[in-house]
Amino acid sequence: MKNGFRQSMAWLHTWSGLLVGWILFAVFLTGTASYFKGEISQWMQPELRAYSAGPESAAELAIGTLQRVAPQSPAWFINLPQERDPFIRVFWRGNGPRRFQSATLDPVSGEPVTSRKTMGGEFFYRFHFELHMQPIWGRWVVSFCAMMMLVAIISGIITHRRIFADFFTFRPGKAPQRSWLDAHNALAVLALPYHLMITYTGLITLMLMTMPWGAQVAYRGNVQAFFAETVGVPAPPRAAGRPGELVPMRPLLAEAMRHWGTQEISRINVQNPSDANSVIQISRGERGRLSMNPQTLVFQGTSGERTYETNSDRPAAATRGVTYGLHLGRFAGPLLRALFFLSGLAGTAMVATGLVLWAAKHRQKRAALGKPGFGMRLVDMLNVGTVAGLPIAMAGFFWANRLLPVDIALRAEWEIRIFFGLWVAALLHALLRPVRRAWIEQFAFAALLGLAIPLLSALTTNRHLGVSIPEGDWALAGMDLGLAGMGALLGVIAWKLARRPETVAFQRRKRDAAMPALAESA
């Protein structure tokens, strides 16, 4: 605090953002892509056909299939068709080495559909809070980075006394440091409420992991009792050990739709389906609901009697449900979801410009001393390999989905391996190439990958733009057009960088390197 409060906040803002900035960029970008998780998954499984009938028919089809393929399973899980995921997806718990198994059902026959194995949008969704690490460690890392992000936002607000005036100040073409600072400020203020909301609610979603002591003390370590009271998750029933037969599903669904006044039924869970003590849980869909707290009706499986209802409206539980819902944004319609997506891109660009701003500032200082240093080179490599390299990896993930053989073993794992392989290659490329050339080449390559995706779909599937647009399949068409649009944006960035004149410091380094040769020739 020796330099004053605002100067101390500026120091805190700089270092809290820089030290975790590369992880934050990856979290922001993959989290932003997750707003279209359902559409990404549809695009990555073009063989699947959408189901257009009501939930009653879909449920009966799924129950009949599970009774054939997994009659002895202790639990069935059925995801009914939704607007953004119009497929019948079933999961069941097995007894073999694969504890859980899954299938997507044909909407006519009910038989499992053979489609390419992929994690689809679920990969980006889980990556943004687990980083493809062991879940507990990935969540701890992301929680720490989110806390640093919150510190950076608050200290940034304190630092910039003219923060709202800075929103209207952008001077492109000026000194690199000034232009990057203007861009950073404008992007930060443009979606400041979103940045605060998404960071704080992200911390709330993981608070029971980072701060579990209150629940542990209050409930004496009984986690199941805590969730049963606060979120309304009932304890799983014990099997009676006697055979039993499930009641028809249609009357139970009709009762649930009357109770909630909507046909938005998202999932059905059946515990002990072949036992006399079977239990059926029917859950309401998430569309149009701000809170993510489950709304579930529980029925006795052999009699159809309604035994329990979950609807956590207590203040603490409701607050948690709303903050979780705000973070995921699943309540949003198309326009609001697009606004969330654009705000997420602004947050991603805010982190990127902050990283580049630090590098531009310190590169000038190092150039004046004539010592670039290992730290400066490391930051440049991480900046290029993350800000430009991650889009390459994400585009490569989509290319792998189209190019890998449909029946290859461990296909989903190979898509992920290609994602990380391209990312590592981008980091190595940034290490081996001059910084300016590395930025241009990586953005240009990412642009090429994005722009070519519609052509790739036309060459490898029968669900390309020439089919999806006439059929009104805007999930697939939107993905092709959206990825091409992102490629065009990256191409514009590469073109702007290529046209931008070399910085004074870069010109000075070339001049100093040429001086010995000129002296010898003289």
C-alpha positions, -999 to 999 in steps of 0.1 A, spaced: 0 0 0 31 23 0 22 37 -34 -15 44 -26 -46 24 -26 -54 27 -63 -18 19 -74 -19 -12 -51 -52 -23 -67 -36 -18 -102 -7 -41 -91 -32 -67 -78 -53 -65 -109 -23 -71 -132 -9 -101 -114 -41 -118 -103 -52 -117 -140 -18 -127 -155 -9 -157 -133 -41 -176 -141 -50 -158 -174 -43 -187 -197 -65 -210 -177 -92 -184 -175 -91 -179 -213 -97 -216 -218 -124 -217 -192 -142 -187 -207 -139 -199 -243 -151 -235 -237 -178 -223 -212 -191 -199 -239 -192 -227 -264 -212 -247 -238 -242 -224 -243 -247 -244 -275 -239 -278 -260 -270 -294 -273 -265 -281 -308 -228 -291 -308 -238 -327 -298 -264 -328 -326 -239 -316 -352 -214 -342 -340 -239 -371 -345 -254 -364 -379 -267 -400 -381 -294 -394 -354 -330 -386 -363 -350 -361 -342 -381 -374 -323 -411 -352 -328 -439 -371 -309 -449 -363 -273 -432 -375 -241 -457 -403 -235 -448 -422 -266 -411 -416 -261 -412 -429 -225 -431 -460 -235 -406 -467 -263 -377 -462 -239 -392 -484 -211 -398 -512 -236 -363 -511 -249 -347 -511 -214 -369 -540 -204 -353 -559 -232 -317 -549 -230 -312 -543 -193 -340 -561 -173 -317 -568 -143 -302 -533 -141 -307 -516 -106 -314 -482 -122 -326 -468 -155 -322 -432 -166 -342 -418 -196 -337 -384 -212 -368 -375 -231 -366 -354 -263 -362 -317 -257 -362 -287 -281 -324 -285 -282 -318 -323 -278 -346 -340 -297 -334 -376 -291 -344 -404 -268 -313 -411 -247 -312 -440 -222 -286 -449 -196 -285 -479 -172 -263 -492 -145 -246 -525 -152 -227 -550 -132 -197 -555 -155 -165 -535 -159 -185 -506 -175 -206 -494 -146 -228 -472 -168 -240 -479 -204 -259 -458 -227 -277 -457 -260 -297 -434 -283 -329 -449 -296 -344 -449 -330 -377 -429 -328 -396 -456 -348 -383 -490 -337 -369 -481 -303 -337 -500 -311 -303 -485 -302 -290 -465 -331 -254 -470 -343 -239 -435 -344 -204 -422 -341 -191 -421 -305 -184 -387 -293 -186 -365 -262 -200 -337 -284 -207 -305 -265 -204 -323 -232 -166 -322 -237 -164 -284 -238 -190 -282 -209 -170 -304 -186 -136 -290 -197 -147 -255 -186 -148 -266 -149 -127 -298 -149 -100 -291 -175 -101 -327 -185 -83 -336 -152 -94 -358 -124 -127 -341 -116 -118 -332 -80 -85 -316 -90 -98 -299 -121 -126 -283 -100 -102 -271 -74 -80 -255 -100 -109 -238 -117 -123 -226 -83 -90 -210 -75 -88 -193 -109 -124 -181 -106 -115 -165 -72 -85 -148 -88 -108 -136 -116 -132 -121 -91 -103 -103 -74 -91 -91 -108 -126 -77 -117 -131 -59 -84 -96 -45 -84 -100 -34 -120 -132 -15 -112 -113 3 -83 -83 10 -105 -101 26 -134 -117 58 -120 -130 66 -155 -142 31 -162 -175 40 -180 -159 69 -199 -132 44 -211 -160 23 -227 -164 51 -253 -126 55 -258 -110 33 -284 -80 44 -304 -70 18 -329 -37 23 -347 -21 41 -319 8 28 -298 2 -10 -292 0 -5 -255 -26 22 -258 -48 3 -283 -47 -29 -263 -56 -10 -231 -85 7 -248 -98 -27 -261 -93 -43 -227 -113 -15 -210 -141 -15 -235 -146 -52 -234 -145 -52 -196 -172 -25 -193 -193 -37 -222 -204 -68 -203 -193 -60 -168 -226 -72 -152 -221 -105 -170 -185 -109 -160 -194 -104 -123 -224 -127 -125 -207 -155 -144 -176 -155 -121 -195 -153 -88 -221 -178 -98 -194 -201 -110 -179 -200 -75 -213 -207 -60 -217 -239 -81 -186 -253 -65 -190 -239 -30 -199 -272 -14 -165 -285 -25 -145 -255 -15 -164 -247 17 -181 -279 30 -177 -273 67 -211 -258 74 -230 -287 59 -207 -312 75 -212 -298 109 -249 -291 107 -257 -326 93 -229 -345 111 -214 -357 79 -246 -371 64 -244 -356 29 -275 -374 17 -296 -358 44 -282 -324 35 -292 -328 -2 -326 -343 7 -335 -312 28 -319 -284 7 -322 -296 -29 -350 -322 -25 -330 -353 -36 -346 -383 -19 -325 -412 -8 -324 -442 -32 -348 -470 -22 -337 -504 -11 -347 -534 -32 -373 -557 -16 -358 -588 -32 -392 -598 -47 -401 -595 -84 -424 -567 -94 -439 -552 -126 -439 -515 -135 -472 -497 -140 -478 -481 -174 -460 -448 -178 -486 -428 -197 -509 -421 -167 -480 -410 -145 -468 -386 -172 -503 -372 -176 -505 -365 -139 -471 -348 -139 -481 -326 -168 -513 -316 -151 -495 -309 -119 -469 -285 -135 -492 -272 -163 -466 -280 -190 -455 -308 -213 -419 -301 -205 -409 -334 -190 -371 -339 -193 -362 -372 -177 -375 -403 -160 -354 -423 -134 -365 -458 -124 -349 -474 -94 -351 -512 -89 -372 -515 -121 -378 -553 -118 -383 -553 -80 -415 -550 -59 -400 -518 -43 -394 -500 -76 -396 -462 -76 -403 -439 -106 -391 -403 -106 -404 -379 -133 -386 -346 -136 -397 -313 -151 -378 -297 -179 -355 -267 -175 -368 -245 -203 -383 -213 -189 -372 -220 -153 -346 -197 -138 -339 -220 -109 -320 -252 -115 -334 -269 -84 -351 -301 -95 -389 -303 -96 -397 -340 -94 -427 -362 -87 -419 -396 -72 -442 -426 -77 -443 -461 -63 -434 -482 -94 -458 -511 -90 -489 -492 -78 -484 -458 -94 -492 -440 -61 -475 -406 -58 -454 -406 -27 -432 -376 -28 -426 -342 -45 -394 -322 -46 -396 -284 -51 -370 -266 -30 -385 -232 -23 -366 -225 10 -347 -192 7 -312 -208 8 -320 -236 -16 -339 -212 -39 -309 -188 -39 -286 -216 -48 -309 -228 -76 -312 -194 -91 -274 -187 -91 -268 -221 -106 -295 -214 -133 -280 -180 -141 -246 -196 -146 -258 -223 -170 -283 -201 -188 -305 -230 -198 -337 -210 -191 -328 -186 -219 -346 -185 -252 -327 -180 -285 -322 -143 -283 -311 -142 -246 -288 -172 -252 -272 -154 -281 -267 -124 -258 -251 -147 -232 -229 -161 -260 -217 -127 -271 -211 -116 -235 -190 -148 -231 -170 -140 -262 -165 -104 -248 -152 -120 -215 -129 -143 -235 -115 -113 -255 -112 -93 -223 -89 -120 -208 -70 -122 -241 -64 -85 -244 -52 -83 -208 -26 -110 -215 -15 -93 -247 -14 -59 -230 9 -71 -203 32 -86 -229 32 -54 -250 40 -33 -220 69 -54 -208 82 -61 -243 88 -23 -246 107 -23 -213 128 -53 -223 135 -38 -257 149 -7 -241 172 -28 -220 181 -50 -249 173 -82 -229 141 -100 -239 146 -126 -212 132 -161 -207 101 -149 -189 91 -127 -217 95 -154 -242 75 -178 -221 46 -154 -218 47 -148 -255 46 -186 -262 17 -191 -237 -2 -161 -252 0 -173 -288 -4 -210 -279 -35 -203 -258 -53 -173 -275 -47 -185 -310 -39 -222 -303 -70 -231 -284 -93 -221 -314 -72 -244 -336 -76 -272 -311 -114 -267 -309 -117 -265 -347 -96 -297 -349 -120 -314 -325 -148 -308 -350 -126 -319 -380 -117 -351 -361 -154 -358 -356 -160 -357 -394 -127 -375 -405 -123 -403 -380 -138 -436 -391 -173 -441 -375 -165 -475 -361 -130 -469 -348 -123 -481 -313 -122 -455 -286 -134 -429 -311 -145 -403 -285 -111 -406 -269 -94 -401 -302 -113 -368 -308 -100 -356 -274 -65 -367 -282 -65 -348 -314 -78 -317 -296 -49 -318 -271 -24 -328 -298 -32 -297 -318 -30 -275 -288 4 -288 -278 15 -284 -315 3 -248 -313 24 -242 -282 55 -257 -298 49 -236 -330 47 -205 -308 80 -214 -292 99 -220 -325 85 -191 -346 90 -153 -342 62 -139 -321 46 -118 -348 47 -146 -374 33 -171 -349 3 -149 -342 -5 -144 -379 1 -181 -389 -19 -196 -361 -49 -172 -365 -48 -179 -403 -47 -216 -398 -76 -215 -373 -96 -193 -398 -89 -219 -426 -102 -247 -404 -133 -228 -395 -142 -216 -429 -138 -251 -445 -162 -268 -420 -193 -264 -442 -174 -280 -471 -161 -307 -448 -197 -316 -438 -208 -317 -474 -180 -341 -483 -183 -365 -453 -221 -365 -443 -255 -363 -458 -265 -335 -434 -248 -305 -450 -262 -270 -456 -278 -282 -489 -300 -305 -468 -303 -289 -434 -314 -254 -446 -343 -267 -469 -354 -290 -441 -353 -262 -416 -328 -281 -394 -313 -249 -379 -293 -267 -352 -271 -283 -379 -272 -254 -403 -265 -230 -375 -234 -249 -364 -220 -250 -400 -227 -213 -405 -216 -204 -370 -182 -222 -372 -176 -207 -407 -185 -172 -392 -160 -178 -364 -134 -188 -390 -141 -155 -409 -136 -135 -377 -103 -152 -370 -93 -146 -406 -100 -109 -402 -78 -109 -371 -50 -126 -390 -53 -101 -419 -53 -71 -395 -21 -84 -378 -4 -90 -412 -12 -55 -423 -2 -39 -391 33 -22 -392 61 -36 -371 64 -20 -337 91 4 -329 108 -20 -305 108 -47 -332 123 -23 -358 149 -13 -332 159 -49 -326 163 -55 -364 184 -23 -367 206 -32 -338 212 -67 -352 221 -52 -386 246 -26 -371 276 -50 -368 272 -61 -404 271 -25 -416 302 -16 -396 322 -45 -411 312 -36 -446 323 0 -440 
